[in-house]
Amino acid sequence: MMERMNSLKLFLVVTTVLVIFTFFLSTIARADTMTISSVTDDSYVNEKNPTTNYGSDSSLIVNSENGFKNEYVFIRFDLSSIPSGATITSATLNLYAVSVPSSSRTYEVQRANQSWSESTITWDNKPGVLETAVTSTIETTTGWKVWDVTSGVQTFYSGTSNYGWRMKDSSDNYPSGISSTFNSSESSVEQNRPYLSVSYTPAPTCGISVSPSLDFTSMKPGDISSDQPTIITNNGKNPTDSLLISGTDWSGPDTMSVEQTRWSSTSQDYDLMNTLTSSPTDMSVDVSPGSPLTVYFKLRMPANQKSGNYSQTITFTSEC
């Protein structure tokens, strides 16, 4: 059968084509960590003084006390410094405690559910909260206290409105009052101001996608297809250093060599197009971000070929 096929002038039988896109980075994906100290708003609210604003204070107070004396902290960060396209893998909220309770307490952090400002927030107008609380045990020693806020940062980064977080004692109305005091963004001790620590995987420097997949299901013995275009797009940040193309032998009622497929970066006659091979071949083009490249495929169906469905895998590989 293969001898008969080789005697044909590079004919090709196809009814279905499956295009698979493969993308390789020139470097292994890495995790980066950044510190975000740009607090846009931070304040605390006091149940005893429900209309008083504490947004300019150098301290943030969490207090659990009976008699309408509970105090909550609200804080929000500017996340715009996280690179576009990154994948957030972890994030922690870090506050420096300058005074701590006489016995261990559990403090919980939850996302706020509406907008607020440090210059106007009070007990009476404070926002509510969303999602399950994340907690941290506040021991009886001063220093840095940490909460895992990965879920919240991921949510904000994905486009959900960033209203920051509320922090409070997990059990309000302690009989005699028990509290902690943290440095705020107004603290004179700059190195002990609140911050977020965010770990993330950077966006790929290049990422190839192809659309649409090619479909030759209407081919009949003796047909010659028209040029079938597919668009290759670089979704990353950098142009490709090289773009490679390769394929596999055709499968179906008969096995046919990969070399019977033709491709070109311009629309042209079947006999003048490039031969697809099983080894990745440099297409001698760079694909810049946002500048799609159109690649054309064409085939000719032998009149004496077995009927049935045929398929092939075509792979695009990019390096950045």
C-alpha positions in Angstrom: 0.0 0.0 0.0 2.8 2.4 0.9 4.5 1.8 -2.5 1.3 2.7 -4.2 1.0 5.8 -2.1 4.6 6.9 -2.8 4.0 6.6 -6.5 1.3 9.3 -6.2 2.3 12.9 -6.3 2.1 13.5 -2.6 -1.6 13.0 -2.5 -3.4 13.1 0.8 -6.6 11.6 2.1 -8.3 13.3 5.0 -11.7 13.5 6.5 -10.8 14.8 9.9 -7.9 16.9 11.1 -7.1 17.4 14.8 -4.8 20.2 15.6 -3.0 20.1 19.0 -0.9 23.1 20.2 2.2 22.5 22.3 3.9 25.3 24.1 7.3 25.1 25.7 9.1 27.9 27.7 12.8 28.4 27.3 13.1 28.5 31.0 11.4 26.4 33.7 8.5 28.2 35.4 9.5 29.7 38.7 7.8 31.0 41.7 8.5 34.6 42.7 7.7 36.3 46.0 7.0 40.0 46.4 6.2 42.3 49.4 3.3 44.7 49.1 3.4 47.5 51.6 1.1 49.9 49.8 -1.8 50.1 52.2 -4.6 52.1 50.6 -6.8 52.1 53.8 -6.4 50.9 57.3 -8.3 51.8 60.5 -10.1 50.3 63.4 -13.6 50.8 64.7 -14.8 51.0 68.3 -18.2 49.8 69.4 -18.1 52.1 72.4 -17.6 55.2 70.1 -19.7 54.1 67.1 -19.4 57.4 65.1 -15.7 58.0 65.8 -13.2 57.5 63.0 -9.6 56.3 63.8 -8.2 56.3 60.3 -5.3 58.6 61.1 -4.1 56.6 64.1 -0.7 55.0 64.1 -2.2 51.9 65.7 -4.8 49.2 64.9 -6.7 47.7 67.8 -8.5 44.5 68.1 -10.5 44.2 71.4 -13.0 41.8 72.8 -14.9 43.3 75.7 -18.3 43.1 77.2 -20.4 46.2 77.5 -20.4 47.3 73.8 -16.6 47.8 73.7 -15.5 45.4 71.0 -13.0 46.8 68.4 -12.3 45.6 64.8 -9.6 46.3 62.3 -10.1 47.0 58.6 -7.2 47.0 56.1 -6.9 47.1 52.3 -3.8 46.9 50.0 -3.2 48.1 46.5 -2.5 44.9 44.4 -1.7 46.6 41.1 2.0 45.7 41.5 1.4 42.0 41.0 2.4 41.3 37.4 -0.3 40.7 34.8 -1.0 37.1 34.0 0.6 35.8 37.2 -0.8 32.8 39.1 -1.0 33.5 42.8 0.2 30.5 44.8 0.2 31.9 48.3 -0.3 35.2 50.2 0.0 36.2 53.8 -1.2 39.3 55.8 1.5 40.5 58.2 0.8 42.8 61.1 3.3 43.8 63.9 1.9 43.5 67.4 3.2 46.1 69.8 1.0 44.9 72.6 -0.6 41.5 73.0 -3.3 39.8 75.2 -2.5 38.3 78.6 -3.5 34.9 77.2 -3.6 33.5 73.7 -6.5 34.5 71.5 -7.7 33.5 68.0 -8.1 36.4 65.6 -10.1 35.9 62.4 -9.8 37.6 59.0 -12.5 37.8 56.4 -13.0 39.8 53.2 -15.1 42.9 53.5 -18.2 43.0 51.3 -18.4 46.7 50.4 -16.4 49.8 49.8 -15.1 51.8 52.8 -12.4 54.5 53.4 -10.0 54.9 56.3 -11.0 58.5 56.6 -14.7 57.8 57.1 -15.2 54.3 58.5 -16.8 54.0 61.9 -18.5 51.2 63.9 -21.9 52.3 62.6 -21.0 52.3 58.9 -18.5 49.5 58.8 -19.0 46.9 56.0 -20.0 43.3 56.5 -17.9 40.3 55.5 -17.7 37.4 53.1 -16.3 33.9 53.0 -15.1 31.6 55.8 -12.7 33.3 58.2 -9.0 32.5 58.2 -7.5 32.5 61.7 -4.3 32.9 63.5 -3.5 32.4 67.2 -2.2 35.5 68.9 0.3 34.4 71.5 1.5 36.5 74.5 4.6 37.8 72.7 4.9 40.9 70.6 6.2 40.8 67.0 4.9 39.8 63.6 1.5 38.0 63.3 0.6 36.2 60.1 -2.7 35.2 58.4 -3.0 33.1 55.2 -5.0 35.3 52.8 -4.2 33.4 49.6 -7.9 32.9 48.7 -8.7 36.6 49.2 -5.7 37.8 47.1 -6.6 35.3 44.4 -10.1 36.6 44.4 -9.1 40.3 44.2 -6.5 39.6 41.5 -9.1 37.8 39.4 -11.1 41.0 39.2 -13.5 40.8 42.2 -13.8 44.2 43.9 -11.0 44.7 46.4 -12.6 45.9 49.7 -9.8 44.4 51.8 -10.3 42.5 55.1 -11.9 42.8 58.5 -10.0 41.4 61.5 -11.6 40.7 64.9 -11.3 38.4 67.9 -13.2 35.2 67.1 -15.1 35.6 70.4 -16.5 39.0 71.2 -17.6 40.3 74.5 -14.8 39.0 76.8 -15.9 39.8 80.3 -13.0 42.0 81.4 -11.7 43.0 78.0 -8.7 41.5 76.2 -6.9 43.2 73.3 -4.0 43.5 70.9 -2.5 46.6 69.3 -0.7 46.5 65.9 1.2 49.1 64.0 -0.8 50.8 61.2 0.5 52.2 57.9 0.8 55.6 59.7 3.3 54.1 62.2 6.6 56.0 62.5 8.4 52.7 62.6 8.3 52.1 58.8 9.8 48.6 58.9 7.0 47.4 61.2 4.1 48.7 59.1 1.5 46.2 57.7 2.4 44.3 54.5 1.3 41.4 52.3 3.8 38.7 51.2 2.6 37.3 47.8 4.1 34.3 46.0 3.2 33.8 42.4 4.2 32.1 39.2 4.9 34.6 36.4 2.9 34.6 33.2 4.5 32.6 30.4 6.8 34.8 28.3 5.1 33.3 25.2 2.2 31.1 24.8 0.9 29.8 21.5 -2.7 29.2 20.7 -4.2 28.2 17.4 -7.7 28.7 16.1 -9.7 27.2 14.5 -9.0 23.5 14.3 -9.0 22.3 10.8 -11.9 20.1 9.5 -11.8 18.3 6.2 -14.8 16.0 6.8 -16.3 17.0 3.4 -13.4 15.6 1.4 -14.2 12.9 -1.2 -11.9 10.8 -3.4 -10.5 13.0 -6.1 -11.2 16.3 -4.4 -8.7 19.0 -4.0 -9.2 21.2 -0.9 -9.1 24.9 -0.9 -6.6 26.6 1.4 -7.6 26.0 5.0 -6.3 28.8 7.2 -5.6 28.6 10.9 -4.4 31.5 13.0 -1.5 31.2 15.4 -1.4 33.8 18.2 1.2 34.5 20.8 -0.6 35.1 24.1 2.5 35.9 26.2 4.7 39.0 26.6 7.7 38.3 24.4 8.0 37.4 20.7 9.0 33.8 19.9 12.6 33.1 19.1 11.4 30.3 16.9 8.2 28.6 15.9 8.4 24.9 15.0 5.9 22.7 13.2 5.7 19.0 13.1 3.1 16.2 12.5 2.4 12.5 12.8 1.5 9.9 10.2 -2.1 9.8 9.2 -4.3 7.1 10.7 -7.4 5.6 9.2 -8.3 2.7 6.9 -4.8 3.1 5.5 -1.7 4.5 7.1 -0.2 7.4 5.2 3.0 9.3 5.6 3.1 12.7 7.4 4.9 14.1 4.4 1.7 14.1 2.4 0.5 17.2 4.3 1.3 20.6 3.0 1.5 23.9 4.8 2.5 27.5 4.0 2.5 30.9 5.7 0.9 32.3 2.5 -1.9 31.0 0.4 -0.4 29.2 -2.6 -0.6 26.2 -4.9 -0.4 22.8 -3.3 2.8 21.8 -5.1 4.6 24.9 -3.9 3.7 24.5 -0.2 6.0 23.2 2.5 6.1 19.5 3.4 5.1 18.6 6.9 7.5 16.3 8.7 7.6 14.3 11.9 10.6 16.2 13.1 10.0 19.8 14.3 10.8 22.2 11.5 11.6 25.9 12.1 8.9 27.9 10.3 11.4 30.8 10.1 8.9 33.2 11.6 8.6 35.0 14.9 5.1 35.6 16.3 5.0 38.8 18.3 2.4 39.2 21.1 -0.9 40.3 19.6 0.3 39.8 16.0 -1.4 36.6 14.7 0.2 34.5 12.0 -2.1 32.8 9.5 -0.9 29.3 8.4 -2.6 27.6 5.4 -3.1 23.8 5.0 -4.0 22.2 1.7 -4.6 18.6 0.6 -5.4 16.5 -2.5 -7.3 13.3 -2.2 -6.4 10.3 -4.4 -9.3 9.0 -6.4 -8.4 5.4 -5.8 -8.0 5.6 -2.0 -10.0 3.6 0.5 -13.0 5.4 1.9 -13.2 6.2 5.5 -12.1 8.7 8.1 -8.5 9.8 8.6 -6.9 11.9 11.3 -3.5 13.5 12.0 -1.9 15.4 14.8 -0.2 18.7 14.0 2.0 20.2 16.7 3.2 23.8 17.0 6.2 24.4 19.4 7.4 27.8 20.5 10.5 28.9 22.3 10.9 32.3 23.8 
